[in-house]
Amino acid sequence: MGQNGEELGNERYDQFETGLKTSWLNDRLRFNLTLYKINNKDINLPVYDDTWTNILYYAKGGNDQRQGIEVELTGRPLENLEVIAGYAYIDAQYKDHTSYVYGSAPLNTPKHTFNAYANYSFRSFLPHLSVGAGVYFTGERPINDWSSGPVTHEGIVPNQKPFDVDAYTLVNFQAEYRFDQNWSLQVLVNNVFDKIGYNAYRTSYINQTDPRSFAGVVRYNF
């Protein structure tokens, strides 16, 4: 119900999506491209008091728009090489909104993300050894929504622009050696270059990425 007890009515979701799929090298390598636009309109939002604990009433939102592209490349271009790569760009903005600043981005929404992974097996001179590495990039993104009106979520301070969490890139490495059909040993190195990044959500938490770590895994297949 609204501030004066009125019904708020229906919410509306509009989504447009198109794309392209293709394969190369006798279907050993696949490529996907997706373009999309999503509009969420007239969403019912709770309005909190100054302590962020009690819901006073519900109010209509405006137009939450998200549009962007996603690109994905997967497959085995060689018998002993596996690759996975992906990139996403998202332009997310609040449009004509009752609570949020026009053109501002939703919390925790990076414009750019990228990931790539490759695994190579040494079949010719070391047939039991394989090595792999992955790169994972997360772009900068706001820690909270930028509100110019009612408080609709915990941690929001009206008319205070939230800061952006910095972008970061992580690199992971792995190597596996198979002794026979049953036994294998795997070595993992996460965050190879010991980079520091942060993940945040409103004022609830700001967590640092895990530092460089090493692990070993012994497997036996029955």
C-alpha positions as CSV (number, residue, x, y, z in Angstrom):
1,M,0.0,0.0,0.0
2,G,1.1,3.6,-0.7
3,Q,1.7,6.4,1.8
4,N,-2.0,7.2,2.0
5,G,-3.2,3.6,1.9
6,E,-3.8,3.6,-1.9
7,E,-3.1,0.6,-4.1
8,L,0.1,1.0,-6.1
9,G,-1.0,-1.0,-9.2
10,N,0.9,-3.3,-11.5
11,E,4.7,-3.5,-12.1
12,R,6.0,-3.8,-15.7
13,Y,9.0,-5.6,-17.2
14,D,10.0,-5.1,-20.8
15,Q,12.9,-7.1,-22.3
16,F,14.4,-7.1,-25.8
17,E,17.1,-9.6,-26.7
18,T,18.8,-10.6,-29.9
19,G,22.1,-12.4,-30.7
20,L,24.3,-14.4,-32.9
21,K,25.7,-17.9,-32.6
22,T,28.3,-19.4,-34.8
23,S,31.0,-22.1,-34.8
24,W,34.4,-22.5,-36.3
25,L,36.9,-25.3,-36.9
26,N,34.3,-28.0,-37.5
27,D,32.4,-27.0,-34.4
28,R,35.4,-27.2,-32.1
29,L,35.1,-23.4,-31.3
30,R,31.8,-21.7,-30.6
31,F,31.1,-18.0,-30.5
32,N,28.0,-16.3,-29.0
33,L,27.0,-12.6,-29.1
34,T,24.0,-11.3,-27.2
35,L,22.6,-7.8,-27.2
36,Y,19.8,-6.9,-24.7
37,K,17.7,-4.1,-23.2
38,I,15.7,-4.5,-20.1
39,N,13.3,-1.9,-18.5
40,N,11.7,-2.4,-15.1
41,K,9.0,0.1,-14.6
42,D,6.8,1.1,-11.6
43,I,8.5,-1.3,-9.2
44,N,7.0,-1.2,-5.7
45,L,9.8,-0.1,-3.3
46,P,9.6,-0.1,0.5
47,V,10.3,3.3,2.2
48,Y,12.1,3.0,5.5
49,D,12.5,5.3,8.5
50,D,15.8,7.0,9.4
51,T,17.0,3.9,11.3
52,W,16.6,1.6,8.2
53,T,14.6,-0.9,10.3
54,N,10.9,-0.1,9.9
55,I,9.0,0.1,6.7
56,L,6.7,3.1,6.7
57,Y,4.9,2.5,3.4
58,Y,5.6,1.5,-0.2
59,A,6.2,3.8,-3.1
60,K,6.3,3.5,-6.9
61,G,9.8,3.4,-8.5
62,G,10.5,4.7,-11.9
63,N,12.3,3.2,-14.9
64,D,15.3,1.0,-14.1
65,Q,17.1,0.5,-17.5
66,R,19.8,-2.1,-18.3
67,Q,21.3,-2.5,-21.7
68,G,24.5,-4.1,-23.0
69,I,26.3,-6.9,-24.8
70,E,27.7,-10.3,-23.8
71,V,30.3,-12.1,-25.8
72,E,31.4,-15.7,-25.2
73,L,34.0,-17.9,-26.8
74,T,34.3,-21.6,-25.8
75,G,35.7,-24.8,-27.2
76,R,38.8,-26.8,-28.2
77,P,40.6,-25.3,-31.1
78,L,43.2,-28.0,-30.7
79,E,42.8,-31.5,-29.3
80,N,44.9,-30.6,-26.3
81,L,43.8,-27.0,-25.8
82,E,40.6,-25.9,-24.1
83,V,39.6,-22.2,-24.0
84,I,36.8,-20.3,-22.4
85,A,36.5,-16.5,-22.7
86,G,33.7,-14.0,-21.9
87,Y,33.2,-10.3,-21.9
88,A,30.1,-8.3,-20.7
89,Y,29.3,-4.6,-21.0
90,I,26.3,-3.3,-19.1
91,D,24.9,0.3,-19.2
92,A,22.6,0.4,-16.1
93,Q,20.9,3.6,-15.2
94,Y,17.9,4.8,-13.3
95,K,15.6,6.8,-15.5
96,D,12.8,9.2,-14.4
97,H,12.9,7.7,-10.9
98,T,11.0,8.7,-7.8
99,S,13.9,7.8,-5.5
100,Y,17.2,7.7,-7.4
101,V,19.2,10.3,-9.2
102,Y,18.6,10.4,-12.9
103,G,21.3,8.5,-14.9
104,S,22.9,7.0,-11.8
105,A,23.9,3.4,-11.8
106,P,22.5,0.7,-9.5
107,L,24.8,-0.5,-6.7
108,N,27.4,-3.2,-7.3
109,T,26.9,-3.0,-11.1
110,P,30.2,-2.8,-13.0
111,K,30.1,-1.6,-16.6
112,H,32.8,-4.1,-17.7
113,T,33.6,-7.7,-16.7
114,F,35.9,-10.1,-18.4
115,N,37.1,-13.7,-17.9
116,A,39.4,-16.0,-19.8
117,Y,40.6,-19.5,-19.1
118,A,42.9,-21.9,-21.0
119,N,44.0,-25.4,-20.2
120,Y,46.7,-27.2,-22.2
121,S,47.7,-30.9,-22.1
122,F,51.3,-31.9,-23.0
123,R,50.4,-34.9,-25.0
124,S,53.6,-35.3,-27.0
125,F,56.4,-35.4,-24.4
126,L,54.5,-35.2,-21.1
127,P,51.2,-37.0,-21.9
128,H,50.0,-37.0,-18.2
129,L,50.6,-33.3,-17.5
130,S,48.1,-30.4,-18.1
131,V,48.3,-26.8,-17.0
132,G,45.7,-24.1,-16.9
133,A,45.3,-20.4,-16.1
134,G,42.4,-18.0,-15.7
135,V,42.1,-14.2,-15.7
136,Y,39.1,-12.5,-14.1
137,F,38.4,-8.8,-14.3
138,T,35.7,-6.9,-12.4
139,G,35.2,-3.2,-13.2
140,E,34.6,-0.4,-10.8
141,R,31.0,-0.1,-9.4
142,P,29.1,2.0,-6.9
143,I,28.8,0.7,-3.4
144,N,25.2,1.9,-3.0
145,D,22.3,3.5,-4.9
146,W,22.4,7.3,-5.2
147,S,19.1,8.5,-3.7
148,S,17.5,11.9,-4.0
149,G,14.2,10.9,-2.3
150,P,12.8,8.4,0.2
151,V,15.1,5.8,1.8
152,T,14.2,2.6,0.0
153,H,17.0,0.3,1.3
154,E,19.2,-0.1,4.3
155,G,22.3,2.1,4.2
156,I,21.0,4.7,1.8
157,V,21.7,8.3,2.8
158,P,19.6,10.7,0.7
159,N,21.5,13.2,-1.5
160,Q,24.8,11.5,-0.7
161,K,26.6,10.2,-3.8
162,P,28.1,6.7,-3.1
163,F,31.7,6.1,-3.8
164,D,32.9,3.5,-6.4
165,V,34.7,0.3,-5.5
166,D,37.9,0.1,-7.6
167,A,38.3,-2.4,-10.4
168,Y,40.5,-5.5,-9.9
169,T,42.0,-8.4,-11.8
170,L,42.7,-11.9,-10.4
171,V,44.8,-14.6,-12.0
172,N,44.6,-18.2,-11.0
173,F,46.8,-21.1,-12.0
174,Q,46.5,-24.9,-11.9
175,A,48.6,-27.9,-12.9
176,E,47.5,-31.6,-12.9
177,Y,49.5,-34.8,-13.4
178,R,47.7,-38.1,-13.9
179,F,49.7,-41.1,-12.8
180,D,47.3,-43.6,-14.3
181,Q,43.6,-43.9,-14.9
182,N,42.8,-43.7,-11.2
183,W,45.3,-41.5,-9.5
184,S,46.0,-37.8,-10.1
185,L,47.6,-34.8,-8.4
186,Q,46.5,-31.2,-8.8
187,V,48.3,-28.1,-7.7
188,L,46.3,-24.8,-7.4
189,V,47.6,-21.2,-7.0
190,N,44.8,-18.7,-6.5
191,N,45.5,-14.9,-7.0
192,V,48.9,-15.6,-8.4
193,F,50.0,-11.9,-8.2
194,D,48.5,-11.3,-4.8
195,K,46.3,-8.4,-6.0
196,I,44.0,-6.7,-3.6
197,G,40.4,-6.1,-4.6
198,Y,37.2,-5.3,-2.8
199,N,33.6,-6.5,-3.0
200,A,31.0,-4.3,-1.3
201,Y,27.2,-4.2,-0.8
202,R,25.6,-1.1,0.6
203,T,26.9,-0.5,4.1
204,S,26.5,-4.2,5.1
205,Y,30.0,-5.3,4.2
206,I,33.2,-4.4,2.3
207,N,35.2,-7.6,1.8
208,Q,38.7,-7.9,0.5
209,T,39.5,-10.6,-2.0
210,D,41.5,-13.6,-0.7
211,P,45.3,-13.2,-0.8
212,R,47.5,-15.5,-2.8
213,S,47.0,-19.1,-1.7
214,F,48.3,-22.6,-2.6
215,A,46.5,-25.9,-2.5
216,G,47.1,-29.5,-3.5
217,V,44.4,-32.1,-4.4
218,V,44.9,-35.8,-4.7
219,R,42.2,-37.7,-6.6
220,Y,41.4,-41.3,-6.9
221,N,38.7,-42.5,-9.3
222,F,37.0,-45.8,-8.4
